[in-house]
Each structure stands twice: as C-alpha cells, then as structure tokens.
C-alpha cells in the first residue's frame, strides 16, 4: 500500500468534491478545479473525508495511487486556502512592476519584458524586488513562477537574476579565484 495514497483527505467546510464519469470536480471559495482520474482507482466519500483506493495491485494502479492522492489533496487545499510562491529579483537596475494582470520586468535587456499572468494567478510586488504570486491551482502557479524565473535565471558568478525566495545559488570563483603564484 502506498504510504501517501492510504492517507485520507479531509474536505473542509465550504468545499465540495464530486466524481462523475471519472472527472473529479472540486469547488471552493477560491475557485473550481477539475481533473480526469484513472478508472483503476476508487473514490470513497465518507462524510467530510475522501479515501482513494486501488482496485487491484497492478503496477500502473500502484504507481497512480500516491500520485492521484497528492493531486487531489492539492486541489482541495487550493480551492480552500490557495497557494503562494515568491520570487526575488537581484541585480543592479533590475526591477519589476505589476499592473492589472501584467508584470513589467526590467532585467538588463535592451527592452522591458511584459509578462501576462494566466487566469487564476495574481501578483504583487513587495519591497521593490520581491514578486509574490498567488493562485488556487498549484500546477499553474508553479509553471508561471518557472516561466518568470527562466526570463533571467540567477547566474553563478555574481548571483544576479531571478530566483525563488530562499533559493541558494552555488557561487563560482571568477577568473582571479583560480590564479596560482
């Protein structure tokens, strides 16, 4: 039995989960998420808890058991509490500004970059160089943060660029660090 898959999912008040034709729909105060689920798994609704069980012990159903439980837990947590990710922008002259659903980034290129945010993701700029992303779909939020980070990833010599808040960049010695006398 999967250690993750056998854990029950507690559905908080204000959140509803409905399974119809192998499509799981989770509705909550933050939004609605849907996901196609495998027919090799059974869903048991017991009051305010949800259990995911395998129908057999085939390799495919064993591999899906923990994965689907984690994805469903992220759906329930997202529509009830939401998720957030923070990015830090470091570098002389690098700056960011948020207008409606667009991030305006100046990252040392010859032109500013306009990054439109997908639906369901909001951004706020804190302290001039920290971008806080909020959303209820963890997959979309993570993909958006990765796409923003890819615009100017942190480089290993001076550490300039975009990084996740708290991420450590392995620094390299420059040309003078390797000289021997």
SULUR-V437984 format. One record per pair of residues at least 24 apart in sequence whose C-alpha atoms are under 10 Angstrom apart, sorted by the first residue. I is the first residue (numbers start at 0). J is the second residue. If there is no record, write none. Layout:
BEGIN
i={I;I}
j={J;J}
END
This chain:
BEGIN
i={0;0;0;0;0;0;1;1;1;1;1;1;1;1;1;2;2;3;3;3;3;3;3;4;4;4;4;4;4;4;4;4;4;4;4;4;5;5;5;5;5;5;5;6;6;6;6;6;6;7;7;7;7;7;7;7;7;7;7;8;8;8;8;8;8;8;8;8;8;8;8;9;9;9;9;9;9;9;9;9;10;10;10;10;10;10;10;10;10;11;11;11;11;11;11;12;12;13;13;14;14;14;14;14;15;15;15;16;16;16;16;16;16;17;17;18;18;23;23;24;24;24;25;25;25;25;25;25;25;26;26;26;26;26;27;27;27;27;27;27;27;27;28;28;28;28;28;28;29;29;29;29;29;29;29;29;29;29;30;30;30;30;30;30;30;30;30;31;31;31;31;31;31;31;32;32;32;32;32;32;32;33;33;34;34;34;34;36;36;36;36;37;37;37;39;39;40;40;42;70;70;73;73;73;73;74;74;74;74;75;75;76;76;76;77;77;77;77;78;78;78;79;80;80;81;81;81;81;81;82;82;82;82;82;82;82;82;82;83;83;83;83;83;83;83;83;83;83;83;83;84;84;84;84;84;84;84;84;84;84;84;84;84;85;85;85;85;85;85;85;85;85;85;85;85;85;85;86;86;86;86;86;86;86;86;86;86;86;86;86;86;86;86;87;87;87;87;87;87;87;87;87;87;87;87;87;87;87;87;88;88;88;88;88;88;88;88;88;88;88;88;88;88;88;89;89;89;89;89;89;89;89;89;90;90;90;90;90;90;90;91;91;93;93;93;93;93;94;94;94;94;95;95;95;95;95;95;95;96;96;96;96;96;96;96;97;97;97;97;97;98;98;99;102;102;104;104;106;106;106;106;106;107;107;108;112;114;114;114;114;115;116;116;116;116;117;128;129;129;129;129;130;130;130;131}
j={52;53;56;61;64;65;52;53;61;62;63;64;65;66;68;64;65;64;65;66;67;68;69;50;51;52;53;61;62;63;64;65;66;67;68;69;50;51;52;53;64;65;68;49;50;51;65;68;69;43;44;45;47;48;49;50;51;68;72;44;47;48;49;50;51;68;69;71;72;75;76;45;46;47;48;49;50;72;75;76;44;46;47;48;49;72;75;76;79;47;48;75;76;79;80;47;79;78;79;47;75;76;78;79;47;75;78;44;47;49;71;74;75;42;44;42;44;71;74;71;74;75;71;74;75;76;77;78;79;74;75;77;78;79;74;75;76;77;78;79;80;135;77;78;79;80;81;135;76;77;78;79;80;81;119;134;135;136;74;77;78;79;81;119;134;135;136;74;75;77;78;79;135;136;71;74;75;77;78;135;136;71;74;67;70;71;74;63;67;70;71;63;64;67;63;64;64;67;68;137;138;135;136;137;138;135;136;137;138;135;136;135;136;137;134;135;136;137;134;135;136;135;134;135;133;134;135;136;137;120;132;133;134;135;136;137;140;141;120;121;122;131;132;133;134;135;136;137;140;141;122;130;131;132;133;134;137;140;141;143;144;163;164;122;123;124;125;129;130;131;132;133;144;162;163;164;165;124;128;129;130;131;132;144;145;147;148;161;162;163;164;165;166;124;125;127;128;129;130;131;148;153;160;161;162;163;164;165;166;127;128;129;130;148;151;152;153;158;159;160;161;162;163;164;128;129;153;157;158;159;160;161;162;128;153;157;158;159;160;161;159;160;127;128;159;160;161;124;127;128;129;123;124;125;127;128;129;130;122;123;124;125;127;128;130;121;122;123;124;130;122;123;123;130;147;147;150;150;151;159;160;161;151;160;151;150;143;146;147;150;143;140;143;144;147;143;161;161;162;163;164;161;163;164;164}
END
